[in-house]
Amino acid sequence: MTTAPRSLTRPAAGGLERPIRRGAVVGWSVAAGLLLAVLWSFELVDKVIGDNVANTLLGHDAKKTAIAGTAAGLVFAFVSGLAGTFTACNIAMAASIGPLSIAGGEAQRRSGLFRTLLRPIGWLTLGMVSVSAVYGFVGVLIGDDLPQLSAAVVGTVPVRLIQSMVVFGVIGLALTYLGLAALGVLPDVFRDRPVGRVVALGALVGGFLIGRPYPLFNKLFHWAADTHNPLYGAAAFVLQSLGNILIVTALFALLTLGTGGRFLRWMAAAPRRTTVITAALLIALGVFTVVYWDVRVPSMFGWGWFPTMPYNT
């Protein structure tokens, strides 16, 4: 009889190994993702939270005030990224907490607490910056020919939203795959490469920019394209992504430094616990991303049906 992988088991009475109930983890995670897609209020996160944060930090109306110069554009990039932390095109980055903790636990065995904190964040940032910088550079070169900058519509659906549906559908499927792979349901190329998993998640976070329809990001992209300088585009997109991950980074730092490393030791002490938390976050947020962008958003334009909450009408 095939022995269950160590990462999918935990010690039980008598020293035996008890397999993770993978079906239950998948079922509850999918249900959580679906529920989040139904309850999500884009008006709350985009307008109430996002716009107010950007307006407060910039000291003026972020949407209506023109970006005056390169320095202002780069500041706008970081602030709008921070303001967009909780938008539907970015919230899936919360799935990185589990893999960050795993990579941090590996680093803690070999270095001090501060390096333990910096190492996984550095790998996440590497993956993210690699994608966002390239897209910013290429995006400025392509300019208005990108669907993301187009004002055209197909039927009643803006072309830029079609790009969003495609990109976030792919990213959501990738997150879901990583979650299922972490459980052992699907082949996991990162099973013995926790750093690789973090870099891959960073690349997916950087890829959020490729589909992001957030109005403040759209304004930033138009500004970058109007400069006709691909280096500005690369720098602006990197700063946008750094703003996106600031809160998650701060949360990971709080869990690491605030507990004196006990959080990482708690995660590393039970492979089963680490596996369940990592897989559940990836699957739930992956399902949310696919359902929100490829089912709920199209339904707003008459393509299919999706339940609507009273506060979203």
Buried (B, 14 or more C-beta within 10 A) or exposed (E): EEEBBEBBBBEEEEEEEEBBEBEEBBEBBBEBBBBBBBEBBBEEBBEEBBBEBBBEBBEEEBBEBEBEEBEBBBBBBBBBBBBBBBBBBBBBBBBBBBBBBBBBBBBBEEEEBEEBBBBBBBBBBBBBBBBBBBBBBEBBBEBEEBBBBBEEEEEEBBBBBBBBBBBBBBBBBBBBBBBBBBBBBEEBEBBEEBBBBBBBBBBBBBBBBBBBBBBBBBBBBBBBBBBEBBEBBBBBBBBBBBBBBBBBBEBBBEBBBEEEBEBBEBBBEEBBBBBBBBBBBBBBBBBBBBBBBBBBBBEBBEBEEBEEEEEBE
